[in-house]
Amino acid sequence: MAQEHQVGAVDLAAEVEVTEVAEVEAEGDQVVVEDVVEDVVSRGGVRGGGVARGGRGATGGRGGRGGRGGGGGRGGRGGAKGGAKTVLEPHRHAGVFIAKGKEHMLVTKNLVPGESVYGEKRIAIDGDVEGTKTEYRVWNPFRSKLAAGVLGGLDDIFIRPGAKVLYLGAASGTSVSHVADIVGPEGIVYAVEFSPRSGRDLINMAKKRTNVIPIVEDARLPNKYRMLLSSVDVIFADVAQPDQARIVAHNAENFLKDGGHAVISIKASCVDSTAPPETIFASEVQKLKESRFKPLEQVTLEPYERDHAMVSAVKFCKTKLDLVQLALVAAAAQFFFVCGDSQLMRPAQVAIDFGNDSDTPPRSSSSFEEVPYPSNHWPVPEELPLHHMSEDKARRRTVRGAHGDPPLHVDHGHYYDDDGKDVYNKIRAVKTRMGSGRPPPTPAPPATNIVSVFSGLITSTCKTAPQGEFIQQNLEHIPPIVYTLLSCWTRFYKIGKSNVVVWDEAHFGKFGSHYLKREFYFDVHPPLGKMLVGLAGLLSGYDGSFEFKSGETYPEHVPYVAMRVMLATFGVGMVPLGWYTAVELGMSQWACHLVALMVLLGVYILFFLLVRRAYAYPDVGWLCISRFILLDSMLLFFTFLTVFCLTKFHNQQYQSFSIDWWLWLLFTGISIGLVTSVKMVGLFVTALVGLYTIEDLWEKFGDLKMSVQDQARHWAARVLCLILVPILVFMASFKLHFMVLNHSGPGDAQMSSLFQANLVGNDFSQNPLEVAYGSKITLKNMGWGGGLLHSHVQTYPVGSNQQQVTCYHYKDDNNHWVVLPRWEEPEYNPNEELKYLKHGDVIRLQHTPTSRNLHSHTVLAPISKLNYEVSCYGNSSIGDIGDYWQVEVVDDIKRTHVDRIHSLTTRLRFRHQQLGCYLRAANAILPQWGFKQVEVSCDKENNPKDVHTYWNVESHWNDRLPPADVKFYRSPFLRDFWHLNVAMMTSNNALVPDPDKEDILASKPFDWPFLHLGLRMCGWGDTQVKYYLLGTPVIAWGGSLSLILAIAVLGVYVLRRQRKYIDMEPPSNIVLLRAYVRAYVRPLCVLVAPVLDTDKVDRVWRGGGYDYVYVLVV
């Protein structure tokens, strides 16, 4: 028998490749391994971090000496010394063993004999039954931080046979395979790894180790794999992330049982490379305390890993308030889930199992070994012991086995291989008394208080019904569900209290009616929101017959309450979106509650003044906006959806071009298209996404490790998903708008003549095709957003003071003109032969209602000062040469050779014969005296490409000419789409406050932040319900004051920085730019939702400990 001696930290064997397993034989109470080790690699020592000697070769020659791995460098491999017997003893950690010999090794029992995972050395011994072997694998501390922690002196790793372990940061499965050996076939190891490449190796390893469940997901997002896990006993984390404490806490909240343990490997340089490691370790321990963990022990991993520490902690039991909340959920589960008649009749347990009693030895049922330990070994200390070892101290540390351990017992269990079957079904292959892998429950003591009763109810529910475990795993969704239900109540409660048309219901309700009647209309907003209003009316049974006049009482046949409820559902949806956005941003639970409450309660107070009623009650702004037939609830909902999708995409940045990365980037683009399709103000949230994207691409541009191809792929992905996709969604809403509104309606004149020709119900089908003298026509300007040539009896207050000529976007008799010959030519005679209008003809255009002639002179136009004024002058018998206009044909969309002017298809220009200028309408808006209509002028510049000088004959009446079928003329969609958008923007620019309609309740933008005035939303009759929007003083004044203070503080810091004061890490110019963008630009981009910062802030401002404070301006 070989002589025993102490095991030094660096005496353990390094990586050794063995092609044949050594034959061993048992001697007495210890296992002695014969000196049969073949094909030992005789290269130098182990990986850097300490000094290790090379091993002796298999033939007796000494292998090369390993060098010191300074700075984490890797030395050569050393061979295990041959020619000696090895004693196998159990370690104090159950399932771990020590192979003592000339080279002492930490080993675990191989779950899959004959298979190695990473080329590690294996040794085998004879089993109790002749002809059987038990195989052990060498556990290299230089490749496994958990093994380094065991040798570093951790009193307990809490990973033992039969345990359920969640392993975060599994990598390729090197350490995971040893953990699987320790827990045995009745234990389970849930191995989480986010790298697809390492995940493939992990899955290949799990195909042979049936107790490993590989999960290729982000450990920061446990919701993605919560359906694959049950509650676990231990969490081991080796994620090497700056927020690893938060990652562990988040996973523990979802999966770790009360009283369970966590073991965390902390790499100081991954948290902060500038601070001392001891400071980082203390900071991470404090974070664990704040996350309801009690730290138990801390050791450094020298000499195996530099600047590493391993911390173990226990999770506190839930507080009474938490248990009450869980009990309510469990009580509901008892009623709604069927657990079986026998279970329903059985009295439930009334105490929760928090672990084994201190007097009861832990049980294990591993098929490899059962090593009982004294019940009182290594008690948990009250205070956290801190172990910091130098290399010399690490060499002197002795690894002791448990005193009084009985001889090693080898259990000859059945090895099985699934031959590549689904790895998620492997755990069903274990045929034991405890098929689920859970330890048997401890008998419950009698209930002593209400908390015990609730705790027992939870435990009973979770153990008697599969749904109970599902509820326990999804408790994080309870708060948003509760807030959503509260939002339903606040949005729907007495939603039909006012039975009159309130505020902009007069507009959007009427637009919904147009969709139901399929009549084309015109509005300054994109169509998606109004289509949803029409859909709500359709689903509620509304026929579209109501006119929605402001202040008018709803008749009984209009289901206005149902329509309000459907649209209020968008307001309800904002609450869970706000909650989950805060979750995705890594906010604390209190911050998530605050965000949900802010969305639920809003930032304004609306007082419902119930005149002549016995009560009045307050409501809130977002709540109010959601309760009427308006677009704002949809606008806010899609704004929230965009921010939520952006945060989801941000959390996928670590795995660029993965499926989830593409999906959330695509959803962000779709959300941008949706919010912009409701109102153009949605472009503000587009600006938010744009600023984030610019910053993100700028940072990637500075990443020298990223290849040019990856840079190009990132740019192409953003262009595709954040530019092209939103544009396509925006265009799709207009395409649907055109398809639904295929009947003639009040908004026809805003569109091109060809578009109107294809609407059902217009009179274009009766139009004669060829225009002749004496024809009554309307002239449509073909510029983007152009209207109909128009005149009215009002005169210019400046210039010539003659009758005004404008462009008007609605059909009117004042749009009618008659084609007449010149004054010196014979007067038009309807009984003479028809004379058709041709290219080059000089004509007069007489305004039909006033008999005045279209005229121009050298007086300058009122708006376009470089052009001449166009007016109406004279009458049927009075006129001059200023009334003459020469017809110039541009082209015809149906003909190449144009001999006669055709309605709808021929594009014309009108040149003033005397002045040589061209009739033009370029969307210049006249003042109030011109009724905000488009100015018509005579352009002195001859620009043949100027489409604002193009005109076509739209309506055409002549009893002497036959009607022509123009239905086969089609207007291209892209032209109609662009034409309508230009018309929308032109009309929106003309919407300015009317000074004649201002009253004491009118407000200006400067009044809003300081609450000088509120907003009256309805009439002020004595008997009606009144709605007045008044800002909350705390929010409005606090937000305004915070913005002023933030600007002042920024100025102070800039001045101090100029005077060379160092208040924080010296920022570069781009950091200052990002600070400005985040602090001031982003809040202004999204006025309806709080903008929450990303985790990048911590990296920018970590040195000074400052956080950004975002000010919401309302």
N, C-alpha and C positions, 0 to 999 in steps of 0.2 A: 504494500500500500504506500502510495506516495506521501511524503511529508507535507503537512499542512503549514501554511504560513500566511501572513497578512496580505490582503489584496490592495495594491496601490492603484491609484486612479489611472495612471498611464501604463500599468502593467497589463492591462487588458489587451487582448489581441486586436490588431487592426484588421482591415478587410483581407480575407484569405480565400482564395479560390481553391476548391477541392473537387476533384472529379469523381472520387469514390468515397463513400462514407466509411469512416473508420469502424472497425469491429471492436466491441467492448464486451466486458463481462462484469457481472455484479459480484462484489465482495462485501459480505456482511451488510452493515447498515448504510454503507456508502457505496456509490457507484464509481468504479475505476475504469477508465478508458485506456485500452491498450495503445501502445505506441505504433499505430498503423495510420499514418497520414501521408497521402500520396499527392504528387503534383502540386506541392506548395510553391506559390510564387515567391521567389527569394529577392524581390526588389525592396527598396528602402522603406522608411517608416511611414507614419500615419499622417493624416491631414493636419494642417497647421493649427496653431493655437497652443501647442505645447511641444515638448521634445519627446520622441518615442524612438526606441531603438529598433533596428531591423530584426526580423525573425530568423531563426535558424532554418535552413533549407531542409527538404525531406531527406536528402542524402547525408545530412550531417554538416554540410558546409554552411557558414554564416551568410545570411543575406546582406545586401547592401544597407548601410546606415542611413536612416531617414534624416532629413534636414529639418531645422526649425521653420515652421510655416509662418513666418512673420507676416502680419497683416492679413491673416486669413488665407495665405497661400497653401497649396496642397503639396505635401511631400510625396515620396513614393510609397508604394505598398510594402508592408513588412510581412514576412511569413511566420506562421506559428511554429514554435520550436518543436521538432520531432524528437522521438526517443525517450519519452517520459509518460508515466501513467497519470491520469487526470481523475480527481475526485469530484463527483457531482453532488452539490448540497442545495437545499432550498433556500432562497433568499427570504428576508422577512416580509417582502411583498408577495402575496399569494400569486402563484402562476409564474414567478420569475425564479431562476436558478443560477447557481454559480458553478462553473466548471473550473476546478482548481488543479493546477499543475505548474509546469515551468512557465506557462503563460496562462494566467487566470482570465476567464472569459465569462461574461454575462450572457445567459442563454435563456431561450423560451422553448417550450415544447412545440414541435412543428405540427400544425393542424393538418397539413397535407404532406405526409412523408414522401420523400423522394423529389420534392419540388423546392427550389430556392426562388427567392423573389428578386434579389439584386446581386446575385453571385456570392452570397454569404457562406461561411463555412458551416458544415453540418456534422454532427456526431450522432452516433446511434448506440443503443444498449440493448441487451437481450431483455425481453419481457418475461413475465411470470410463466407464461405458456411457452413451451419449447417451440422454437422456430419463429417466434414473433419478435419484432424490433420496435423500440421506441426512439424517435428521432428528435434531436434538439438543434436549434438554429442559434448561431452566435449573434448577439445584439450589439452592434458597434456604436459606442457613444459619440463617435465623431460623425456619424451619419444620422443619428436620432437624438433630438433634444430631450425626449422623454427618458431615454437611457442615460443621457448625461445628468438629468435630474435625479435619477435613481442613484447613480454613483456620487452625485453631489451631496447627498445626505437628506433628501426628502423623507420625512417620517412616514408619509402615506401618500400614495398616488391615487388611491381610491378606485383603481381599476383592478378588479379581481374576477375570478371565475363566476360566470353567470350574470355579470353586470351588463347594463345597457349603456353604451358610450356614444356620445356625439363628438366626432373628431373634426374640428374646423381647420382647414389648411392641410388637407390630406396629401397634397402633391402626387407623387407617383405611387404612393402606398408603401414606402419603405417602413416607416414606423407603424403604419396602420396594420401591416401584416403581423407585427409582433404583438400589438394590442389584440388582434384577433386570436393569436395563440393564447394569450393570457385569459381572455374571457371564455374561451372554449366554445363548443357548438351550442351551448344553451344561452350564451350571451349574444349580443348584437352590437356591431360597430357601424354607426351611420357616418360615413366618410364624405365630407363636403369639400369639394375642390372646384374653383371657378375656371381654371385654365383648361381649355379643350384638349390641348396636347397632353398635359399631365393626366387629365381625366381619362384619356384612352388607356394609358398604362394602368391607372387605378381600376378601370373596369376589367382589364385583362387579368389583373391580380385577383379581383373579386370572383372571377369565373371559377377559380379553384378553391377559394375560401368562402364557403357558403354562409358564413355569419357576417359578412361585410356587405353593406348596402351602399354602393357608390352613388353619389349625388353630385352631378356636375352643375353647380349653381353658385350664385354669389352669396357668401355667408352673411353679407350685410342685409340681405333681403330674405329672411327666413320664411316669409309668407309664401314664397315660391315653392318651397318643399315641405310645407307643414303637413300636407296630406300623406307624406311618406313616413312620417315619424310618429311615434308615441312618446310618452314622457320617458326621460332618460335619467340614469343615476349620476352620471359624470359627464362633464364637458371638458374636453382637452382642446386648447386653442393654440395654434402655431401659425397665425395669419400674417404676422409681420406688417401690420398696417398702423397708421397713426391713430386711428380710432378703434384699436382692437378691444379696448375695455368696453366701449359701447357695443361692439359686435357681440362680445360674449354676453353682455347684459341683455341684449335684444333676443338672442337665442335662448338664454336662460329663462327669460320671461315667457317664451313660447313652449319650451320643451323640458326644462329642468324641474324635477319634482322639488317640493319643499323639503329642506334638509339635505338636498343633493349638493354635490361638490363640483368645483371648477378648478382646473389646473391650467395655468396660462404661461406660455413662454413669451417673454418680453424681450424684444430686440431694441435697445435704446436708440440706435441710429435711425431706425424707421420712424420713431416718434419725433425726435428732435436731435439732429446731428450736432447741434451747437451746445446743448446743455450737458452737464456731467451725468453719467449713467445713473449714479445714486439718486439724483434729483428726479430723473425720469421714472425710475422704479417707484419712488415714493409717490409721485403724481399718479401713476397707474393704480397703485394700491388705494389711494384716496378715491379714485373714480369707482373702484370696485365697492368701497364702503358706501358711496352715494347710490350705488345700484342695488342696495339691499343684500350685499355680501359681507360676511365676516372673514377677513383674511386670517389664515391660520399659520402660514409658514412662507418664508422667502429664502431662496438659496441662489447663489450665482453659479454659472455653468463653466467657470474656469476649471481646467485649462482647455476644455473641449470647444467652447464657443466664447468668443471675446465680446464683452459688453452685453452679455445676456443674463437674464435672471428668470427663475421659475417661481411662480406664486401659486399657492393653493388657498382656496377659500370655500366657505360653506354658505349656501343660500339660506337667508332668514325665512322662517315660516311666515305665512301671510298674516297680516294684521286682522283685527276683528272686523274692520270695515270691509276689507277684501273678502273675508270669509262670508260675511253677510251677502255681499254682492254675488259671490259664487253660489251661495245657498239659494238665492232667488232663481238663478239660472237652473240649478239642479232641480229645484221644485217644479219649475215649468217642464223640464225634461221628463220628470216622473209622470206627469200627466199626459204629455203629448207623444211620448215614445213607448212602444209596447215592449216590455221586458219579459213577457211570459207570465202566465197566470200564477205559477208558483212563486215567481219573484215578486209579483204585485201583492200577493197575500203574505209574504214573509216580512216581518218587521225589519226595517233598515238598520244598519249599523249606525251608531251614534258617536263615533270617534274616528278621526282621521289617522292613518298610519304615517308617522314621521320617521320610521326607521326601527332598527332592532333595539331592544333593551340592552343596557350596558352589561347586564349579567348574562346575556345569552350570546354564545359564540356565533360568529357569522357562519352562514351555511353556504356551501358551494356544491354543485353537482356536475363538475367538469368530468368529462369522460377520460381526461388525461391524468389528473391527479387531484387528490383532496388532502390539503395540508391544513389541519386545524391549528389555530393560534390561540394563545391565552386571551381571555376576554378583556383584560385590562392593560394590554400592551399599547404603548405609545398613546397615552391619553392626549386629548386635544388641549393645548395650552390656552390660557385666558388671554395672554398678551401675544403679539406677533413676534416670534423669534426671527431675528435677521442673521443670516449666515453669509459671510463674505470670506471666501477662501482664496489664499494665494496658491501658487502652484506647489510650493513646498508643503503647505498644509494639506492640499489635495492629495499629495503623494502619501502623507502619513495617515490619512483617514482610512479606517478599517471597516470593511463591509462585513457585518456580522450576520449570521443566521439566527433564527429564533431559537432561544434556549429550550431544550426539552422537546425539540421536534422529533416525532417518530420517524422510523425508516420510511424512505420514499416508496409510495405505492403507485404503481402504474396501472391505470385502468385501460383495458383493451377494448376501447370503443370501436364502433364501425366507422371507417373512413368512406366517404362517398364523394362522387364527382358528378356534377350535373351535365357534363359534356357540352357546355356552352349554352345551357338553357337560360331563360330570363333570370337575371341576377336578383330581381326583386321578389322572386318566388322561392328563394333558396331556403329561407328560414323554416319553411313548412316541411323540410326534409328531416328535421330532428324529431324523432319519435321518443319522447320522454314524458314523464308525468306532467311537466310544466312546458307544454308546447309553445306558449307565448313568450317564454323567456323571463316572465316576471317572477320575482321571489314570492314565496307563499306569504299571505298577509298575516300580520300578528293579530291574535285575538284582541278584540276591542274591549277596553274597560267600560264600565257603565258611564253614562253621560252625567256630567256634573254641572254644566252650565249651558246656556243657549248657544254659545260658540261651538261647544262640542257637538250639540245636536245638529247644527248646520254643517259642521265639518263631516260628521258621519253621513249626513244626507248626500253630500257631494261625493264622498268616497263610495257610498253604496250605489249611487247612480252611475258613476264612472265605471264600476266593476260589474254591474249587472246588465248594462246595455252598451252595445258598441257606440251608440250615438252619444253617450256621456263623454267618452274620450274625444269624440269629434267636437263637442261643445267646449271641452277644456282646452283643446288646441286652438279654438277660434274665439276665445274670450276677448281678444283685442278688437274684434268687430262689434262688440256690444255697445261701447260708447257711441260710435257713429250711427248705429241703428237707433239708439235712443234719441240722439239729436235729430235724426231724420224724422222720427215719429213726432217729436216736438215741433219740427218745422211744418209737418203736415197740419198739425193743429193750428199753428199760428197763421199759416197761409190760408187755410180753408174755413176757419171759424168766422161765421157771419159774413162770408164773402159776398153774399147777395143783399147785404143790408141796404145799400143804395141801389134803387131800381131805376136810376136815370143814367144817361150817357155821360160819363165822367171824363174830363180832360181830353186826351188824344184818342179815346175810344171812338170819337167822332170820325177820325181819319182811318185808323187801322181796322175798325169794324166795317167801315164802308169798303175798304179795299178787300177784306175777306168776302164781302158780298159779291164783288166783281168776279172773284175766282169761282164762286158758286154759280154765277150766271155766265161765266166764261167771257166776259166783256173786257176788252183791252182798255187799260187805264194807264195813267202816268203818275209817278211819284219820284221824289228825290232820293229815296232809299232803295238799296238792292231788294230783290223780291223774296228771299228765303223766309224771313220772318213773317211776311204777310201771307205767303203760301201756307205757313203753319197755322196762322189765324184762320184762313179758309178751311184748312183740314179740321181744325177744332170745331168750326161751325158745321162742317159736313158730318162729323162723327156725332155731334149733339143733335142733329136733325133740323138744323136751320136751313131755310130755303133761299136766303139771300134777298128777300123782298124789303127788308127794313133799311131806311136811309141813314140811320145813325146821326141824326142831327144833334148838335151839342145841347145838353140839358134836357133833351126830350125823354119822356118816360118810356121804358121798354114795354111793348105790348106782350100779351100772354103767349103769343106764338113764337117769340124770340127766346131761345134757351140761353140767355146771357149768363146765368149762373154756371151752367155746365161749361160754357166756353171759358169763363174766368177760371174755373177749377182746372181745366186742362192746361191752360197757359201758366197757372200758378205752380204746376208740377215742375216746370223748369226752375222756379225759385226754390222748390224743395230740394232739387238735385244739387244746388250749390253747396248745401251743408256737408254731405259726405265728400264731395270733391275738395272742399276746404280742409276737412280732416285728413284725408289721405294725401293731399299735397304736403301738409305739415309733416306727416309720417315719412314721406319720401325724402323730405329735406333733412331728416334726422333730428327733428325737434323733439324735445322732451315731452312726456305725456301731459304735463301741465300746459305746455305751450300748445299742444294739439287741442286741448280743451279750450284754451283761450281763443284760438283761431276759429274753432267751431262756434263758440259763443258769439264772436264778432260777426260771423256770417249769419248766424241765427238772429241776432239782435240788430245788426246793421249799424250805421253810423249817423242816422238821422232819426228824429222823433216826429211822428205824424200824429197830430191831435185830431181825433174824430170828435168834432163838436156836435153833439146830438142836441140840436136846439129843441126846446120844449120836451125834452126827455128827462127822466129822473136819474140818468147815469151818463157818464162819459168815461172813456178809457183810452190810454195811450197805445200807439202802435209804432212801428219803426219803418225806416225808409225802404230798405230792400224788401221788407215785408209788404209795404204799401205798393211798390211798383209791381210786385208779383200778383197782386190781387185784382188787376184790371186787364182789359183786352188791349195790351200794349206790347211793344217789341222788347222792352228793357229786360224782362226776365230771361228771354232767349239770348239776348246780347250778353248778359252777365253770366249765364250758364256756359255759353261757348267760350267766354273769356276765361272762366275758371277751368274749363276743360283743356284749353290751350296751355295754361300754366301747369296743370297737372301732368299733361303729356310731356311737356318740356322737362319737368323734374324727373319723370320716369326715364326719359332719354338720357338725362345727365347721369343718372345712376347706372346706366349701361355703358358709360364711356370707357370703362376698363376693358371691355371686350368689344372693341370696334369691329363692325361689319358682321357681328353675329346676328342671328335671327331676331332676337329681342331688340338689339340695337336698331336694326332696320325697321322693325314694326313700330317702335315708339317714335322714331324720327318721322316715319310716314304718318302716324296718327297726329303728330304735332302739325305737320303740313295740312292734313285734312281739317284739323280744328281751326287753323288760321283761315282756311277757305270758308269754313262755316261761319265764324264770327264776322268775317268781312262781308259775307253774303247777307247778313242781317242788317248791319249798318256799317257805313264806311268808317265810323269812329272805331271800329274794330281794328283799324290799321295801327292804333296805338299799341295793342298787344303784339301786333306784327313787329312793331319797332322794338319791343322788349325782346322778342325772339331774335331779331336781327342783331341787337347789341350783344346778346349772349353768344351768337354764332360768330360774330366778328372777333370777340375776345377769345373764343375757343380756337378759332383758326389761327389767330395771331400767336397764341401760345404754342400751337402745334408747329407753326412756321419756325419758332425758335427752338424746337426740339431737334437737335442735330443727329439724334439716333434714328429719326424717322426718315425713311427713304423718300425719294422724289415721287415714286409711284404711289406710295401711301398718301402723301400730301395731295396728289392729284385725285385720288379716290375720295378723300375726305371732301375736297372742294366739289367734286362731281355729285357726291351724295347730298350735300347741302343744296346745291342748285336744283337737283331733281326733286327732293322731298320738300324743301322749304320755299321754293320759288315756283317751279312748274306745277307741282301738285296743288298748291293753293289756287293758282290761276285756273287750273282745270276745274276744281270744285266751284270756284266763283262763276266760271263760264257755264258749267252744268246747271247752276240754279237759274241762269237766264234762259238757257235752252228749254228747261222745263216750264219756265214762265211763258215763253212764246208758244209752247205746245198747248198749254192749258187755255190761255187767252187767245182763242182763234176766232172770236166774234168781234165785230166793230163795236167800239165803245168811246167813252169821252176822251181817251188819250191817244186817239189815232194820229192826230196832227203832229205829234212829237216824232213820229217815225217816218221813214222814207215812203215815197209814193208806191214803190213796188211792194213794200211790206204791207201797206194798207190794201193793196189790190187783192191780196190773198186772204183777207179777213172776211168772214161770213157776215153778210148784211150791209156792206158798203155799196155805194152807188157807182163804183168804178166799172162794174160790168156793163153799165149803160153808157159809158163814155164813148163818144165817137173817136176813132183812131187818129184821123188827120185833122189838124187845126187849120181853120179858115178864117178869113176876115169876118167880123161879126160874131165870132164865137165868144161866149163868156167862159172865162177860165180862172183858175187859181194857180199861182206860181209858187213853187216850193224851192227854197234855197237848199242846195245839196251839200253845203258844208256840214261838218259834224255838229249836231244839235241845232241845225237850221230850222226856221219856221216858215210860215206862209207870209207872202207880201201883203201888208195890211195898212189901212189908213182909217182915221176917224176924224170927227169934226173938230177935235181939239187942235190948237195951233201951237207952234213953237213959241215959248216965252222969250227966246233969244234968237238972234239971226234974222231971218226973213219974216218971221211971224206968220208964215203960211201954214197950211194944214199939214199935220204930222204924217210921216210915212214910217212904218216900223215893220218888224217881223214878229208875228204872233204865233204861239204854239197850239192854238185851239181853233177849231172850225167856227167860222163866223161869217155873216153876210158881208162884213167889212173887208173880207179877203177876196171879193169878186172883182174882176177886171174884164173889160171888153176890148178886143183887138180891133182897132180902127185905122183907116189910112191917114196920111198927112193932111194938113189943112189945105194945101194947094191942090190936092187931088179931089176927084169927085167924091161926094159924101157917100157913105155905105148905104146901099139899097138892098134890102132883103129879097127883092124880087128879081134882081139881076143874077147873072151866072156866078156861081161860087168861085172865089179866088183863094187858093190855098196859101198858107204861110210858108215861106221858103228862106233858105240861108241868104243873108244880105239884104232882106227887106227892111225898109225903114217904116216904123209904125208909131201910132199913139196908143197908150194904155189908159183907158178911162175908168176911173173908180165908179163902180155901178151905184152904190148908195148915194154918193154926193155929186156925181157927174163931173168931178174935177179930174185933171189930167196929171199923170205922173211926170214930174218936172225936176230939173236940176239947174243950178246956176253957180256963180262964183262965190257965193256965200259959204263960209267954212262950216263943216258939220259940228254939232254941239259937243260931241265926245271925241271923235276921231278928227283932230284939228288939221291933219294933213290932207283930208278928203273934203270934197264938196258936199254941201247939204242936198238932200233929196226931199222934195215936198210934193204936195198936190196944189195945182194952180188952175185958175180959169174955170170954164164950164163947157157945155156942149157947143157953144158958139164963140167962146173967147179962149185964145191961146197964142203961143208963139213958137219960135224955133227951139226953145228950151224943152218942148214936149216930145221931141223926136228921139227915138231909140232904134238903133240898128241891131238886127238879130244876127248873131254869129253862132253857128252850130259847132259844138265841140266834138261830139260823137253820138252814136246810138248803140245801145247794148245789144240790139237784135239785128242791126244792118251795118254793112260796111259802106255802102253808097247811100248817102242821105240826100234825097231830093226834096221831100216835104217833111214838115215838122210833125212828129207823132207825140201824142200824150204819153206820159209815164216813162218812155224809154229814151227820148232825145234830150241830151244835155245842151243847154243854151247859155250864151252870154249876151248881155244887153249893153251896147256901147252908145254913150251919149254922142249924137252926131255933131253937135257944136263944140263940146268941151273935150271929147275924146276919152272921157273917163268911163269906168265900168261900174254897173250897179252891183253893190257889195253889201253883205250882211255878215259880220264877223264876231257875233256874240258879245259886242260891246253893249252894256246895259244902260238904258236911259235912266235919269233920275225919277223921282216920284211923279213929276209932272208928265212924264212919258209912260207912267203906269208900269215901270220896271220892264218894259218890253225891249226887244233887241233893236239897236240903232241900224238904220239903212242909210248908207252913204254912197258917194260916187268916187271910186278910187282912181287917182290920177295915174298910178303906175299900171302898166299893161303887163300883168303877170299871168300868162296862160295856164300855169300850174296851180293857181290859187283857186281851190274848190269853193271858197266863199263867194266867188263871182259866178259860180255855176248855178243854173236854175233849170227846172223842168216843169212842164205842164202837168198838174196833178188832176184836178177836177176839170171837166170839159163838157159844156152844154151847147148844143146846136141842133135845133129841130130839123134842120135841112140835111143833116148827116146821119147815116145809120150807126147803131151801136156796134162796138167791136168787142170780141171776146179777149180779154186781157188776163184771164185766170192762169194761163200757161206761163206767164212771166213770174219768175221767182227771184226773190231778193236773197243774196248770200247771208248766211247766219253771222259770219264774222263782221260783215259790214253793219248789220242790224245791231249786233252786240256793241260795237264801238259807237255807233250813232246814238244809241240809247244812253250809254254811259256819259258821253259828252253832254247830251241834253240834261241828264240828271245833275251833273256838276254845274252847268250853266244856270239851271233853275235854282239850285241850292245857293249859289253865290248871290242870287237876286233876293234871297230871303233875309231881309234886314228888318230891324224893328221899325214899326210905323210910329213916327213921333206924334201923330194925331191920336194914337190909341194908348198912349202912356197914362198910367194912373198912379195912385199912391202905393199900389201893391207891386208895381213893376220894379224889377231889380236889375242890377248890373253885376258883371263877374266879380268886381272888387267887393261887392256886398256879401258874397257867399262865405269867404273864410272867416269874416268877422261878425256874421249873423246880424247884419243891419236890417235885412229883410228876408222873409221866407218866400214860399211859392204857393200861390192860391191855385188849387187844382179844379175847382168847379164853381158853379154859381153860388150866390150868397143869399138865396131866398130864405124867408123866415121859417119855412116849414121843411126844408130839405136838409139832408145830412151834408155837412161841410167837411172838406178835406183841405188842410193847410199844412204844407211841409215846412217844418222848422228844424234847423240844425241843433244837434245836441251841444251845449256849450263846452262840455269837457272835451269832446272830440274836435270840434271846429276850432275853438280857441287854443286847445292844447296842440293840435296839429300845426296851426299857423305859428304859434310861439316856438315850437320845436324846430320848424324850418328856419326861422330867423336865428335861433340860437345855434343851429348846426352850421349855418353860413358864418356866424361870428366865430365859433370855435375853429372852423377851418381856417379863417383868416388869422387867428391867433397862432395856430400851429405853423402856418406858412411863415409868419413873421419870426417866430422862434427858430424855425429851421434856417431862415436866412441869417439869424444871429448865431448860428452854429450850435444851438441847443439840440441835444439828442434825446427826444422824447420816445422814440421808437426806432425800429430798424430803418436805416437810411433807404428811402424808397427811390426807385428809378422813376423816370418820367412816365413810363407806361403804367407803373403802379399807381402814381398820382392820378393818371387819366382814368384807370379803373375805379379808383376810389370816388372820383367825381361822378362817373357814370352810375355807379351803384347807389351812391348816396342821394343824387339829385335827379338824374335823367330817368332811371327806372321807375321811381314813384310817380313821376309826371306822365309816364307812358301808360300806366294802368291806374286810372283814377278810381276804379270801382272795387279794387281788391288789394289787400296788403301784399307787398312784394317781399318774399322771404329770401334771405341770402343763402348761398350755397356753402359747402364746407371748404371752398377755396379761401374763404376769409381767414380761417385759422392759419393757413400757411402764410398768408401775406402779412398778417398783423400779430403773429405769435410772439415776436420778440418783445413788443410793448404791452401785450395783453389787452389790446383794445379791440372792440367789436364795432362793426358798423351799426349805426342806428338809422333805420329807414323811416322817413317821415312820410306819412300818408296825407296828401293834400286833397281835401274834399271841397 
